[in-house]
Amino acid sequence: HALAVLESAATEHAGRIVQATRLGAEDMVLTDLIARHPLPIAIATLDTGLQKAETLALLSHTQQHYGLTIERHAPQAQAVLHFVGKHGPDPMRRSIALRKACCELRKLEPLAQMLAPHSAWVTGLRRQQSENRGSVPFSEIDAQGRTKFNPLADWSWADVWHYIERHQVPYNALHDQFFPSIGCAPCTRGVA
């Protein structure tokens, strides 16, 4: 079913669809499906400047493994320098407001830039990820009027790892260190 969702999305939004990958397990499954069935879906990620080395290594390895280019979208360098100059290198540790401001600068603004030329995007959201995502649909319209596809909405964590093992999909080494999700180094931790 996930492949059918991707194929339909690629047809409906030909040349105007992108997979937004964080290089987590779910995203790697989607990248594998896109590459394995060569679907005309661009693949892009955010380069926040704060990723762990394992994530950057996987980015390079994934491009080589599949022979594809993953677009990188970064925050404006001057804006980051100004923010760090004003709030220090770890503002996310001082207040929720500063953590949200850092995310806005490093993730949300580059994500908007990534999505701007597209009418649709693909994410690895799954219903089982959290209570808030318990009703994630296979497709929905986002706040900007784009179609957001969630092909793995009904997959379990076990389904994701079964696919990775069965198809020998490269995955982020942080998962072996009990990181359930992949994000910026200061804000993402392993969970025992």
C-alpha positions in Angstrom: 0.0 0.0 0.0 2.9 2.4 0.8 4.2 1.9 -2.7 0.8 2.5 -4.2 0.5 5.8 -2.3 3.9 6.9 -3.6 3.2 5.9 -7.2 -0.2 7.7 -7.1 1.5 10.8 -5.6 4.3 10.8 -8.2 1.8 10.6 -11.0 -0.6 13.2 -9.6 2.2 15.7 -8.8 4.7 14.9 -11.6 7.9 17.0 -11.2 6.4 18.9 -8.2 6.8 16.5 -5.3 9.6 16.0 -2.8 10.4 13.6 0.0 11.4 15.6 3.1 13.9 13.2 4.8 15.4 13.5 8.3 17.4 10.3 7.5 15.6 8.4 10.2 14.4 4.8 9.8 11.0 5.6 8.2 12.6 8.1 5.8 15.2 5.6 4.7 12.4 3.1 3.9 10.7 5.8 1.7 14.0 6.7 0.0 14.5 3.0 -0.7 11.0 2.7 -2.2 11.5 5.8 -4.3 14.9 4.6 -5.6 14.0 0.9 -6.0 10.9 1.6 -8.1 12.4 4.6 -9.7 9.7 7.1 -8.9 10.0 10.8 -10.0 10.1 12.2 -6.5 12.9 14.5 -5.5 14.6 13.9 -2.1 15.7 16.7 0.2 16.9 17.2 3.7 17.5 20.0 6.1 21.1 20.9 6.9 20.6 22.6 10.2 24.3 22.8 11.0 23.7 20.8 14.2 23.4 17.3 12.9 25.4 14.4 14.5 28.3 12.9 12.5 26.3 9.7 12.0 23.6 11.6 10.2 26.0 13.4 7.9 27.8 10.1 7.2 24.4 8.4 6.2 23.6 11.3 3.9 26.8 10.8 1.9 26.4 7.0 2.0 22.8 7.1 0.9 23.6 9.2 -2.2 26.4 6.8 -3.1 24.3 3.7 -2.4 21.4 4.7 -4.5 23.2 6.9 -7.0 21.0 9.9 -6.4 21.3 13.4 -5.2 19.7 14.5 -2.0 19.1 18.3 -2.0 20.3 20.1 1.1 18.4 23.1 2.5 20.2 25.2 5.2 19.2 28.2 7.2 20.6 31.6 6.2 24.2 31.8 7.4 24.0 35.4 8.5 20.8 34.8 10.5 22.4 31.8 12.3 25.5 33.9 13.1 23.3 36.7 14.5 21.2 34.3 16.5 24.2 32.5 18.0 25.9 35.9 18.6 22.9 37.1 20.5 21.9 33.9 22.4 25.1 31.8 22.5 25.8 28.4 21.0 23.2 26.4 23.1 20.1 28.7 23.5 17.8 25.6 23.3 19.0 24.6 26.8 18.0 27.9 28.4 14.3 28.2 27.6 11.5 26.7 25.6 11.1 30.0 23.7 14.7 30.0 22.6 14.4 26.3 21.6 11.4 27.2 19.4 13.2 30.2 18.0 16.2 28.0 17.1 13.9 25.4 15.4 12.2 28.2 13.5 15.5 29.5 12.2 17.2 26.2 11.5 14.3 23.9 10.5 11.1 25.7 9.7 12.4 28.4 7.5 14.6 26.0 5.4 11.7 23.6 5.2 9.5 26.3 3.8 12.3 27.0 1.2 12.5 23.3 0.4 8.8 23.0 -0.1 8.2 26.3 -2.0 8.5 25.0 -5.6 6.5 21.8 -4.9 2.7 21.1 -4.8 3.2 18.0 -2.6 5.6 16.3 -0.2 6.2 12.9 1.3 6.9 12.3 5.0 7.6 9.2 7.2 4.9 10.0 9.7 3.3 7.0 11.3 0.2 6.7 13.5 2.2 4.6 16.0 4.8 7.3 16.6 2.8 9.2 19.2 -0.7 9.9 20.5 -0.7 13.1 18.5 -0.1 11.2 15.3 -2.6 8.4 16.1 -4.9 9.5 13.3 -2.3 10.5 10.6 -4.0 10.0 7.2 -2.3 8.7 4.1 -2.7 12.1 2.5 -3.8 15.5 3.8 -3.6 19.2 2.8 -1.0 21.1 4.9 -1.4 24.7 6.1 0.1 26.1 2.8 -2.3 24.1 0.6 0.2 21.4 -0.4 -0.7 17.8 -0.4 1.3 15.9 2.3 1.6 12.2 1.7 2.3 9.8 4.7 2.7 6.4 2.9 3.8 4.7 6.1 0.9 5.9 8.2 -0.3 2.4 9.1 3.2 0.9 9.6 4.4 -0.2 13.0 8.0 0.3 14.2 8.5 -3.5 13.6 7.3 -3.1 10.0 9.9 -0.4 9.4 12.7 -2.5 10.8 11.5 -5.6 9.0 11.6 -3.7 5.7 15.1 -2.3 6.5 16.4 -5.8 7.3 14.7 -7.5 4.3 15.9 -5.0 1.8 19.3 -4.2 3.4 18.4 -0.5 3.6 21.2 1.8 4.9 20.0 3.3 8.2 21.3 5.9 10.7 23.7 4.3 13.2 22.1 6.5 15.9 19.2 4.0 15.9 21.7 1.4 17.3 22.3 3.8 20.1 18.6 3.9 21.0 17.7 7.1 19.2 14.0 6.6 18.2 14.1 9.7 16.0 16.8 11.8 14.3 17.2 15.5 14.7 19.7 18.1 15.8 22.5 17.0 18.1 21.6 19.2 21.1 17.9 18.2 21.1 17.9 14.5 20.2 18.8 11.8 22.6 18.9 8.0 22.8 16.1 6.5 25.0 17.0 3.5 27.1 
